[in-house]
Amino acid sequence: MLLEYLADYEHALADASTRYKENAQLSLLNTWFNQMPEINYKEKLNEILKSFSGSDTSEEVTIAIQCHDVLIDLYKNLQLANDTPSSKDLFQELINMEEHEKLRMVRDAGLLEDT
């Protein structure tokens, strides 16, 4: 049930990203980074997923939290690496959204375990 909940959230997030892209200012969408942060986020996520056995819901919650933390770290590094106020605001919104979703997920996972 928890994995279905997480999958539904990821689908909703993908839909929200698509809607944002359709309505965002062109200048913001055309913002480029000369250099990405030196942290290998794909490798970090792969390491997290390697430890996933699917044995219990507390492990699933821990893995989901770690994935949110990787995204938060990426957004913070991208925010620091750029000078455009609108881009900084966008990354702050993404940071806030991920932190909020992480808390909501933990709360909802607790409710699922209680049922």
C-alpha positions in Angstrom: 0.0 0.0 0.0 2.8 2.4 0.8 4.6 1.7 -2.5 1.3 2.5 -4.3 1.0 5.7 -2.3 4.6 6.7 -3.3 4.0 5.8 -6.9 0.8 7.9 -7.0 2.7 10.9 -5.5 5.5 10.5 -8.2 2.9 10.5 -10.9 1.2 13.7 -9.4 4.6 15.3 -9.2 5.4 14.5 -12.9 2.0 16.0 -13.9 2.7 19.1 -11.8 6.2 19.5 -13.4 4.6 19.3 -16.9 2.0 21.9 -16.0 4.7 24.2 -14.5 6.8 23.9 -17.7 3.8 24.8 -19.8 3.1 28.0 -17.7 6.6 29.1 -16.7 8.3 32.2 -18.0 10.4 31.5 -21.0 13.4 33.3 -19.5 13.3 30.9 -16.5 13.1 27.9 -18.8 16.1 29.1 -20.8 18.3 29.4 -17.7 21.4 27.2 -18.2 24.1 26.1 -15.8 27.7 26.2 -17.0 28.6 23.5 -14.4 26.6 21.0 -12.4 27.5 20.4 -8.7 30.3 17.9 -8.5 28.3 15.5 -6.5 27.2 12.4 -8.4 23.5 12.3 -7.5 22.8 9.4 -9.8 25.4 7.3 -8.0 23.9 8.4 -4.6 20.5 7.3 -5.7 21.8 4.0 -7.0 23.5 3.3 -3.7 20.3 4.0 -1.8 18.3 1.7 -4.1 20.8 -1.1 -3.8 20.1 -1.4 -0.1 16.3 -1.8 -0.7 15.1 -5.2 0.0 11.4 -4.4 0.3 11.1 -6.3 3.5 9.0 -3.8 5.5 7.4 -0.5 5.4 9.9 1.2 7.7 12.6 0.4 5.2 10.5 1.8 2.4 9.9 5.0 4.4 13.7 5.3 5.1 14.5 4.8 1.4 11.9 7.4 0.4 13.3 9.9 3.0 16.8 9.4 1.7 15.7 10.0 -1.9 13.9 13.2 -0.9 17.2 14.3 0.9 19.2 13.7 -2.3 16.8 15.9 -4.2 16.8 18.6 -1.5 20.6 18.6 -1.6 20.6 18.9 -5.4 18.2 21.8 -5.3 20.2 23.6 -2.6 23.4 23.2 -4.6 21.7 24.4 -7.8 20.3 27.4 -5.9 23.7 28.3 -4.6 25.3 27.9 -8.1 23.2 30.5 -9.8 22.7 34.2 -9.7 19.3 34.6 -11.3 16.7 35.7 -8.6 13.8 33.9 -10.4 15.9 30.7 -10.6 16.9 31.0 -6.9 13.2 31.4 -6.0 12.3 28.3 -8.1 14.9 26.1 -6.3 13.7 27.4 -3.0 10.1 26.4 -3.9 11.4 23.0 -4.9 13.3 22.7 -1.6 10.2 23.7 0.4 8.0 21.3 -1.6 10.4 18.3 -1.1 10.7 19.0 2.7 6.9 19.3 3.0 6.4 16.1 1.0 8.9 14.3 3.1 7.0 15.2 6.3 3.7 14.4 4.8 4.9 11.0 3.6 6.2 10.1 7.0 2.9 11.1 8.6 0.8 9.3 6.0 3.0 6.2 6.3 2.4 6.1 10.0 -1.4 6.3 9.3 -1.1 3.5 6.8 0.6 1.3 9.4 -2.1 2.1 12.0 -4.8 0.7 9.6 
